[in-house]
Amino acid sequence: MTDINSARILIIAADGYERSELRVPLEELRKQGAEVKIASLKPGEIKSWDEKDWGDSVPVDLTLSDVKLDDYHALVIPGGQINPDILRTSEDAVRVVREFVKSGKPVAAICHGPWLLVEADALRGRKATSYHSIRTDVKNAGANWEDKEVVVDQGIITSRSPKDLQAFVAKIVEEVREGRHERRAA
């Protein structure tokens, strides 16, 4: 069990992440005392997609190749159409997701973020949700897709869209407090 005010949480993202889906968890988890880092494909900054156009940027704390599982208590994957589509082609991004899933640590993905869970083969036999346009992808990956604001199955947290962010962040906090979950590896 880890209290949120001593938790270390990793967000993985690339250019094109949905602004609110990174910013809200980042800011809310930090407000509650968690140390939150952002990992991406390269150092520097990554640019958001803010609903219908490019938005602001956030600094990258480390590259995906430098991520060490033991340094974090949970993983968060924001959506946006561009971000997870880029990340699911990265061996380092998929490796990070697989390692977190295998470890039993909480893994949270929102909107199109579950595409990374699909690529890591982490949804087979589990309940999950996502943005409605990738529902078929999630189902084809073996998940039992549910149309709910947040779905949790053995510490894997999924949500549908920015309108679900409050429930998504609350569930991340709850799952971090619960700690590791026994589950089969991705």
Salt bridges, closest charged atoms under 4 A:
ASP3 OD1 - ARG177 NE 3.45
ASP15 OD2 - LYS42 NZ 3.90
GLU27 OE2 - ARG23 NH1 3.92
GLU28 OE2 - LYS31 NZ 3.06
GLU35 OE2 - LYS37 NZ 3.94
ASP56 OD1 - ARG19 NE 3.03
ASP56 OD2 - ARG23 NH2 3.10
ASP85 OD1 - ARG88 NH2 2.79
ASP92 OD1 - ARG95 NE 3.79
GLU99 OE1 - ARG95 NH1 3.21
ASP121 OD1 - ARG124 NH2 2.93
GLU146 OE1 - LYS148 NZ 3.29
ASP147 OD1 - ARG160 NH1 2.94
ASP164 OD2 - ARG160 NE 2.96
GLU174 OE1 - LYS171 NZ 3.21
GLU175 OE1 - HIS181 NE2 2.80
GLU178 OE1 - HIS181 NE2 3.11
